[in-house]
């Protein structure tokens, strides 16, 4: 336990020192929100978004940015780098378990996502009057399951990529799909219904996040799909993961 | 008392035989060298000893334990420095040692180790700002921070400049003097000759010789050659009569005496008795390099 605590502490310090990644993962959605929120028209309620403002409508999609950045991009890159540079292998010669390092990385990824979600919700509320998630329990469930699905996909990428470069190459298409269907590139009301519907089932499940934010309980099927993806990708990663 | 016993170790990667048949014992407190060209099977051999790989055949025992079955206990007792293993760029020297110290039940004092390895001024320097020699010393420190009984060091000085290499050698001697048994994998002849009490010369997955560096040399190339310029004309018979001398030839004004054993002492005694001064006296001995060529039929490439 002492060893795990020390690993977690050390990895936390390393994450905090990596300012560019920290900004991209934790602060970027809030920065985009602030930029969009400075445009008056986007703060006006509109019938297109069910009498909400565009900013309100778009905030859950911004959360997808963090989830994708941390889960599909940062996590596999760190793990593949650690393997490529022999850090995991070296750890395997000590009494510490490389698994402890993996768990520490997951804990920190979750912490980053939580910090980003809280920052986004608070700034959206205080600066632009976006209501806080109206269905807190449903929102928590959608966030946790969506995050789990993305982190599991990230682990799967880390498991099959031999180097940091190939991890990034593999992560890019996953990242694009997540961002696209999450309504980050194009707001989802511009997507054809069919594509918007697909987005409900691609991690992290933006429809469930959106529903919970606006006060509807997320559709159970959406949540179940995220849980299934998390378990399947996680199991695949566990089978394929190589320490060296 | 051997602390490491390896008998008939065999390891394949698919069709490729990495280690064919390797046996050796390492005694407590010695610096044991595993010497051989790249691809000879040195690293695979020590990785089996360290429990990082499962042998396909043969027995390995470390401190009386099985590296696979008793892996958890052995990791507390054996420090390993791997070839080409790095640390995260932003990890600082003291943090790396504190981290690794936390893995062990009875770690060494990280602060003291940092000073002993001459990294005191660098304790807050991130890994990617260290020089090659400093990275190597940090890597050695990490192998030692658990207070191991055995340290396995793979290609310790590869990529270091000559000064850093010499500094590292004296460091290893100090570590041995503190009671740690050291297994040193190397393909540098000079390093093996300078540091190792005993050596296993490995070529194509087999041990071709197992002895002290001096023993290896005298076993394969026992002849020594003495060259000198006598101050007064010298009768060859004075020398050829000596039992240690095998041949006397001349090369201009130089006398070249070939012989074995304490031939140098025998020759200089005769010369002294006859009041002949040997000017420009030189003794030529085979080196470990010569011994290696003799043993394996090819030269170690640096």
Interface residues (C-beta under 8 A of the other chain):
Chain A: X2 X3 X5 X6 X7 X10 X13 X14 X17 X18 X82 X85 X86 X87 X89 X90 X92 X93 X94 X95 X96
Chain B: X50 X52 X72 X75 X76 X78 X79 X80 X82 X84 X85 X86 X87 X88 X90 X91 X95 X98 X99 X100 X102 X103 X104 X105 X142 X146
